[in-house]
Amino acid sequence: MTLVVEGLSVHYGGVSAVRNLGFDVPGGEAVGVIGANGAGKTSTLKAIMGLVPRQVASLRFGDIDLSTVAARNMVRHGIGYVPEGRHVFAGLPVEKNLLLGAYARAWNAATRTTLAEVYELFPVLGEMRGRLAGALSGGQQQMLAIGRALMSRPKLLLLDEPSMGLSPKLVEDILAVLLRLRGEGMSLLLVEQNAKLTFEATSRCLVVENGEVAMTGTSAQLRHDPRVRKIYLGL
Ligand code: ATP
């Protein structure tokens, strides 16, 4: 199932955050969106999810017209979302947070299997299943946010800056998880300021500047591009 985005624009009052963006995420592929602070990355994901007002010429996932689907129903169409800043339910235990990620599913053997898979992917969450989410470290909360999204068994996972504020070791851990999900056939749309991580996790990328696509290419091509190296990799 391919995600197709055509002619996507987001305006906040007089501020034009995203202008006429177009790209697709073919089934099983990982696509990255890199850009500086304020380039429009978060707005792009929120607009796909229907969390901000948007104009869009076409927004489809396979045969489904997502432009008419409310944010809360995206999971029913196989789309998972890991928001920027994690937004875990701090006052609830880790396991309850995970179970909330499965709200669109019945609680049965299949859901229990998914929970076991999430604990296998993130052993620390299993160890801390009874702790309040607010007591976890930033890195653990990021893992919880990803685990919660995985509880709906998405076909496509949208991730907004999962590396933000994490140590290099934890960024490596997140990369390993993303590569594993990719290996299992999940499609990924990864929005990041960390271009190095994005190039390693994805096969194709867009570079977004001032709300517009400035460059596209394979991650292998872009990571060797002199301008990208200078601006986004600091080399
Ligand atoms: P960051 O890395 O900081 O998340 P970003 O690339 O995700 O940046 P956006 O958060 O999408 O960028 O912001 C794009 C532009 O829209 C910025 O100029 C930002 O100030 C503006 N913007 C974002 N949200 C709002 C809002 N709710 N109201 C007004 N302007 C906004």
Residues whose N, C-alpha, C, O or C-beta is under 5 A from the ligand:
A	BS01	ATP	Y12 V15 A17 A36 N37 G38 A39 G40 K41 T42 S43 T44
